[in-house]
Amino acid sequence: MNKIKLLLLIFPFLLAASCTEEEELTNPEEFTIYFQFEYVNHAWTYQHQGFIIDQHGNSYDYHQPENWIWPENNQISLEDFENNLSQTESRLDLLDGSDIKRMELLALRARQGKLTEGKSVMADAGAEIYAIYLAKKDSPSLTRYLLQQRGDWYQKNTSSASDEIVEWLIGIRGEAGYTEEHF
């Protein structure tokens, strides 16, 4: 009987602690979040294209940007990221705000996912990459989280939230690209 009383006494504290952590994971207003699809291939002729989506539903396309700055160790300064955005063209249509809000919540969950071991699958196919960039508001840099990569190298984030974001990005892209058979 004493164990039950102790559990009843401790339970509210455990619940309060878990709510604080959950709030951090589900409060997108505290973060800067971008979604990205990117295709890169160095075989035969260099190819680099894709799009970036911001939290306002703006979508920015790029094709063969000349001064692209790549993340180092999955980090990129906000200034360098903005330099990359300056090399894009804005699409005329805005994405649905409720979809963006849902994807923001998923992005905060997906960043907790682990990556599968990478597998070399093809040669000269390039890389089809789906990723998110996140930072706390007012942070000077963004962290890149890989959601999925297909092509020469296959690797994916194990979070189910990651899978949902990838499917959403594929829908925006308008084509499925490489198959998932190697995951």
ZIWOQUI-V194565 format. One record per pair of residues at least 6 apart in sequence whose C-alpha atoms are under 6 Angstrom apart, sorted by the first residue. I is the first residue (numbers start at 1). J is the second residue. D is the distance in whole Angstrom. If there is no record, write none. Layout:
BEGIN
<<I;J;D> <I;J;D>>
END
This chain:
BEGIN
<<25;108;6> <26;105;6> <30;136;6> <30;137;6> <31;135;5> <31;136;4> <31;137;5> <32;134;6> <32;135;5> <32;137;6> <33;133;6> <33;134;5> <34;53;6> <34;54;5> <34;132;6> <34;133;5> <35;52;6> <35;53;5> <35;132;5> <36;51;6> <36;52;4> <36;130;6> <36;131;5> <36;132;6> <37;50;5> <37;51;5> <37;129;6> <37;130;5> <38;49;6> <38;50;4> <38;128;6> <38;129;5> <39;48;6> <39;49;5> <39;127;6> <39;128;5> <40;47;5> <40;48;5> <40;126;6> <40;127;5> <41;47;5> <41;126;4> <43;124;5> <48;64;5> <49;62;5> <49;63;4> <49;64;6> <50;61;6> <50;62;5> <51;60;5> <51;61;4> <51;62;6> <52;59;6> <52;60;5> <53;59;4> <57;94;5> <57;95;5> <58;94;5> <59;90;6> <59;91;6> <60;88;6> <60;89;5> <60;90;4> <60;91;6> <61;88;5> <61;89;5> <62;88;5> <68;84;6> <74;143;6> <74;144;5> <75;142;6> <75;143;5> <76;141;5> <76;142;5> <77;140;6> <77;141;4> <78;140;5> <78;141;5> <106;161;5> <110;159;5> <110;161;5> <110;162;5> <113;157;6> <113;158;5> <113;159;5> <114;157;5> <114;158;6> <115;156;5> <115;157;4> <116;155;6> <116;156;6> <118;154;6> <118;155;5> <119;153;6> <119;154;5> <120;152;6> <120;153;5> <121;152;5> <121;153;6> <122;152;4> <123;152;5> <125;151;5> <125;152;5> <126;151;6> <126;152;6> <127;150;6> <127;151;5> <128;149;6> <128;150;5> <129;148;6> <129;149;5> <130;147;5> <130;148;5> <131;145;6> <131;146;5> <131;147;5> <132;144;6> <132;145;5> <133;142;6> <133;143;5> <133;144;4> <134;142;5> <134;143;5> <135;142;5> <147;156;6> <147;157;5> <147;162;6> <148;155;6> <148;156;4> <149;155;5> <170;176;6>>
END
